[in-house]
Amino acid sequence: MQHSQLILKVLTPEATVFEGDVEAVYVPGGAGRFEILPGHAPIVSSLSAGVLKWVSGGTESSLQVRSGALMLNNNLLTVCAEPSE
């Protein structure tokens, strides 16, 4: 069954940066950039330095990250990121 939305939580040591429904997430993964769409298979990945981007309601937002990790299961994507300064 294809779902139309992902639920994204972007957490940093200081705050919750974003929590809500998104259409797509673009990740600077440890093995290279990749895209996560609704219905994506479960995944755990490290983050490399780069830009984490997400699209919510047709609007793109981003966070420059230094490192981190993510976990996706059942269209719930949790990203724990160390932001760049």
Secondary structure, 3 states (H helix, E strand, C coil): CCCCCEEEEEECCCCEEEEEEECEEEEEECCEEEEECCCCCCEEEEECCEEEEEEECCEEEEEEEEEEEEEEECCEEEEEEEECC
